């Protein structure tokens, strides 16, 4: 279990490192614009499959987050870290619900693509995931 959690934490650090770097350098907007442009180009290229693929990506994200937080609660014996992780998991539930609702509105044509993401929430999520994964690795090494 510890090895699986360590692998997940390292992958989170790798995935979020570029975004986290841009956040701490106080210039995430350029990176976010690049991500949004890439998403738009991908959606144009995949056409009708984009909705299905985004839905699957969201479901896989939910499953990975459930696995990650479950491993944190199973492996960690630190009560304070449990509380921090629980608060973060609750934040992620609201974050993913917001993304799900925005995706539904986008695919119904109610909002443009640029309103699909609440970038302040995305930045907070990235910052929290990066920091939490780093703390998990420190805790595992301790």
Secondary structure, 3 states (H helix, E strand, C coil): CHHHHHHHHHHHHHHHHHHHHHHHCCCHHHHHHHHHHHHHHHHHHHCCHHHHHHHHHHHHHHHHHHHHHHHHHHHCCCHHHHHHHHHHHHHHHHHHHHHHHHHHHHHCCCCCHHHCCCHHHHHHHHHHHHHHHHHHHHHHHC
